[in-house]
Structures are given as C-alpha cells and as structure tokens.
C-alpha cells in the first residue's frame, strides 16, 4: 500500500460517496476501479483480502470495505472519513 496524503484520500472518498449508488456489487466495483486501477493505492491482492474479510462480518459489505480501507490508509481518522463519506 502506498502512502496517501490525507487530503487526497478526502477528495477520493468524497467522490466515491457522491457517485456510488445501487447495490453493494456496484459500489464495490466502483471502489475497486478507483482505489486499485486508477489511484493504485491498493494492490489487487490486498483489495481482495480486505473484501473477503468484510464479507465474513455481518452487515453491509460495501460500507465495511470503505471503512476498513480507510482504516488501513489512515487509522481511525481514515476509517471515520471513508465510512462517513461513503454513507453520504
């Protein structure tokens, strides 16, 4: 995982929060495209590991994935940012 400035993460999570709609499959695909393919903040293997982890937990997988990836990038502050903006 590459080091990402918090301001860049804020901009990207806001974008994901604003344009993600539909069910979890579409939201997860959008996060994959932006975080893995466009920004290259996560590798494919790390993203799939995070997704598998979130699928084991009860609740909305896409929300949990956003929160978990935010936590991986910036700790508790990143988790609150990513999870909160994703809910928008």
N, C-alpha and C positions, 0 to 999 in steps of 0.2 A: 504494500500500500504506500502510495506516495504522500508526502507531507502536503497538505492543502491549507492555504490561508483561510482563516475563519470567514473573512468577507467573501471569498469565492464560494465557499460552502453555503453561506447565507443566500447568495444570488441563485445558486443552482437549486437549493431546496425550495426557495420561493417559486422558481419556475416550475418545478415538479408539482408543487402544491396547487399552482394555478391551472396547469394544463392537464393534470391527471383526472380522469373521470372513468366511469364504467366500473366493471368488476375488478377483483384483485388480479386476475390474469393480465388484463391490460395495464394496470398500474405497475405490476412487477416488470412487465416487458418494457414499459417506459423507463423505469429506474435502471434496468439493465442497459438499455440503449444509451442513456445519458451518462451513467456512472462508469460503465465498463467500456463501451465503444467510443463515445465522444470525449469524455473527460479523462478516461484511463486512470481513474482514481483507485479502482479495484481491478484485480485480475479476474478472469473468468472463474478460476478455481475458488478464489476467496468469496466471490459473489454467490456461487452455488452452495458453498459451505454455509454461508450466512442464511441463504434461503432455506436450506434443509433444516437448519437449527430452528428457524422461525416456524416452519411447518409442524414441528413437534409440539409447539406451545399452543394452548387453546386461544382462540381469538382471531382477529383479522390479520392474516399473514402479511399483507402489503404494509399495513401500519407498523407491525412489529419489525419488518425488514427495514423500513425507513429509520425507525428509532435505533435499531441495532447498528446499522451502518453509520448513522450519525454519532453513536457512542464510540464506534471503532475509530472514527476520524478525530473526534474532539472531546471524548469523555462525556460526562454528564451534561455539560453545556451543549455539546453537539447533539446528544440524544434529545434534549428538550427542544432544540431548534428544529431538527429534522422531523421529529414526531409532531410537533405543534404546527409547523408549516404544511406538513402532509395532510393534516386534518382539515385545513382550510380548503 
